[in-house]
Amino acid sequence: MSLPKISPPQVQRLVAEGAILVDIREGDEYVRSHIPGAFHLAMSRFEPSLLAAFAGKTLIFHCRSGARTQANSAQLGAGAGPSCRAYILDGGLDAWKAAGLPVDSDLRQPIELQRQVQIGAGSLVFFGTLLGLLLSSWVLAIPPFVGAGLMVAGITGFCGMARLLVHAPWNRAAGSVPLSAIAR
């Protein structure tokens, strides 16, 4: 069962009337930027029982772009149960921002761990290839190694690069949520 999508202005109106906005993004995404008053429930830790406190309420789920929420629509709807009206914020946080609606942001927080992995992997492939072509063909061993690591991460859910990046100095900034608590 797919949940119906509603626009940011409709969401704003429903929240003003008492609806609960549920942000399903990961913790590192939430602490960097979120809709004021949104309840945080990362999809990776989702259990239907966590929504029991909202029985009889209107629930509106969202992620950054709406894709994650749509992909998990059936699970979220089942978790909301028959006593709740449940919706998806069409376009997610990106659409909310584009509509000029308020967002709490803390840009002192590190960028999302997934984006850090993408930047790191992309840099290793790009510079490994470039240096392999310019300096030594031995350096060309780096891009396949990174590719293999990404395949393992996709297949198993274990990302060695994320495990390393969690301990990087910028991810231990004062006042930030420890990413080691998020990247399990």
C-alpha positions as CSV (number, residue, x, y, z in Angstrom):
1,M,0.0,0.0,0.0
2,S,1.4,3.3,-1.0
3,L,0.8,6.4,1.1
4,P,-0.7,9.4,-0.5
5,K,1.6,12.4,-1.2
6,I,0.8,15.9,-0.1
7,S,2.4,19.2,-0.8
8,P,4.6,21.2,1.7
9,P,1.8,23.9,2.2
10,Q,-0.7,21.1,2.9
11,V,1.8,19.6,5.4
12,Q,2.3,22.9,7.1
13,R,-1.5,23.3,7.5
14,L,-1.9,19.8,8.9
15,V,1.0,20.2,11.3
16,A,-0.6,23.5,12.6
17,E,-3.7,21.4,13.2
18,G,-1.8,18.8,15.3
19,A,-0.4,16.4,12.7
20,I,3.0,14.7,13.5
21,L,5.8,15.2,11.0
22,V,8.2,12.1,11.1
23,D,11.7,12.5,9.6
24,I,12.9,9.1,8.5
25,R,16.5,10.2,7.5
26,E,19.6,9.0,9.4
27,G,20.7,10.9,12.5
28,D,23.6,12.6,10.9
29,E,21.3,14.0,8.2
30,Y,18.7,15.1,10.8
31,V,21.2,17.0,13.1
32,R,22.5,19.0,10.1
33,S,19.1,20.1,8.8
34,H,15.5,19.3,9.7
35,I,12.0,20.8,9.8
36,P,11.3,22.4,13.2
37,G,9.2,20.2,15.4
38,A,9.7,17.0,13.3
39,F,9.9,13.8,15.2
40,H,13.1,11.9,14.2
41,L,12.8,8.1,13.5
42,A,15.5,6.8,11.3
43,M,14.3,4.2,8.8
44,S,17.3,2.1,9.6
45,R,16.0,1.7,13.2
46,F,12.3,1.7,12.3
47,E,10.0,-0.5,14.3
48,P,6.2,-0.2,14.1
49,S,5.9,-0.2,17.9
50,L,7.7,3.2,17.9
51,L,4.7,4.8,16.3
52,A,2.2,3.4,18.9
53,A,2.3,6.6,20.8
54,F,0.8,8.4,17.9
55,A,-2.3,6.2,17.6
56,G,-5.2,8.1,16.1
57,K,-3.0,11.0,14.9
58,T,-2.2,12.2,11.4
59,L,1.3,11.2,10.5
60,I,3.4,12.7,7.7
61,F,6.6,11.0,6.8
62,H,9.5,12.6,4.9
63,C,13.1,12.2,3.9
64,R,15.4,14.5,1.9
65,S,13.8,14.0,-1.6
66,G,10.9,11.7,-1.0
67,A,12.5,8.7,-2.7
68,R,13.3,6.9,0.6
69,T,9.9,7.6,2.0
70,Q,8.2,6.3,-1.1
71,A,10.4,3.2,-1.1
72,N,9.4,2.4,2.5
73,S,5.8,3.6,2.1
74,A,4.2,0.2,2.8
75,Q,6.2,-0.4,6.0
76,L,5.5,3.1,7.2
77,G,1.8,2.8,6.5
78,A,1.7,-0.6,8.3
79,G,3.5,0.9,11.3
80,A,1.1,3.8,11.4
81,G,-1.7,1.4,11.7
82,P,-5.4,1.7,10.8
83,S,-6.1,4.3,13.5
84,C,-3.8,6.9,11.9
85,R,-4.1,8.9,8.7
86,A,-0.6,8.7,7.1
87,Y,0.9,10.7,4.2
88,I,4.2,11.4,2.5
89,L,5.6,14.9,2.2
90,D,5.9,15.1,-1.6
91,G,9.5,16.0,-2.5
92,G,10.7,15.7,1.1
93,L,12.8,18.3,2.8
94,D,14.1,19.6,-0.5
95,A,10.5,20.6,-1.5
96,W,9.9,22.0,1.9
97,K,12.9,24.3,1.5
98,A,12.0,25.2,-2.1
99,A,8.6,26.3,-0.8
100,G,10.4,28.7,1.5
101,L,9.2,27.0,4.7
102,P,11.3,27.1,7.9
103,V,14.2,24.7,8.4
104,D,16.5,24.4,11.4
105,S,20.1,24.0,10.1
106,D,23.4,23.5,12.0
107,L,26.1,23.8,9.3
108,R,28.7,23.2,12.0
109,Q,27.7,19.6,11.9
110,P,29.7,17.4,9.5
111,I,28.1,16.6,6.1
112,E,26.2,13.3,6.0
113,L,28.4,10.2,6.3
114,Q,27.0,8.8,3.1
115,R,28.1,11.9,1.2
116,Q,31.5,11.7,2.9
117,V,31.9,8.1,1.6
118,Q,30.9,9.2,-1.9
119,I,33.4,12.1,-1.9
120,G,36.1,9.8,-0.5
121,A,35.5,7.0,-3.0
122,G,35.1,9.4,-5.9
123,S,38.4,11.2,-5.0
124,L,40.3,7.9,-4.7
125,V,39.0,6.7,-8.1
126,F,39.6,10.0,-9.8
127,F,43.1,10.7,-8.4
128,G,44.1,7.0,-8.5
129,T,43.3,6.9,-12.2
130,L,45.0,10.3,-12.9
131,L,48.1,9.5,-11.0
132,G,48.2,6.0,-12.5
133,L,48.2,7.5,-16.0
134,L,50.8,10.2,-15.1
135,L,53.1,8.6,-12.6
136,S,53.0,4.8,-12.4
137,S,50.7,2.1,-13.5
138,W,50.9,0.6,-10.0
139,V,48.7,3.4,-8.8
140,L,45.9,2.0,-11.1
141,A,45.4,-0.7,-8.4
142,I,43.5,1.9,-6.3
143,P,40.3,2.4,-8.4
144,P,39.5,-1.4,-8.6
145,F,40.1,-1.7,-4.8
146,V,37.7,1.1,-4.1
147,G,35.2,-0.4,-6.6
148,A,35.4,-3.7,-4.8
149,G,34.9,-2.0,-1.4
150,L,31.8,-0.3,-2.7
151,M,30.4,-3.6,-4.1
152,V,31.0,-5.2,-0.7
153,A,29.3,-2.3,1.0
154,G,26.3,-2.6,-1.3
155,I,26.0,-6.3,-0.9
156,T,26.6,-6.7,2.8
157,G,25.8,-3.3,4.3
158,F,29.3,-3.1,5.8
159,C,31.2,0.0,4.6
160,G,34.8,0.0,5.7
161,M,35.3,3.6,4.5
162,A,32.3,4.8,6.6
163,R,33.8,3.0,9.6
164,L,37.1,4.9,9.1
165,L,35.4,8.3,8.4
166,V,33.4,8.1,11.6
167,H,36.7,8.6,13.5
168,A,37.9,11.5,11.3
169,P,38.5,14.7,13.3
170,W,35.8,16.7,11.6
171,N,33.2,14.1,12.7
172,R,34.2,14.6,16.3
173,A,33.6,18.4,16.4
174,A,32.4,19.9,19.6
175,G,28.6,19.9,19.9
176,S,28.1,17.3,17.2
177,V,26.3,14.0,17.6
178,P,29.0,11.3,17.6
179,L,28.7,9.6,14.2
180,S,30.0,6.4,15.8
181,A,26.7,6.2,17.4
182,I,24.9,6.5,14.1
183,A,27.1,4.3,11.8
184,R,26.6,0.9,13.2
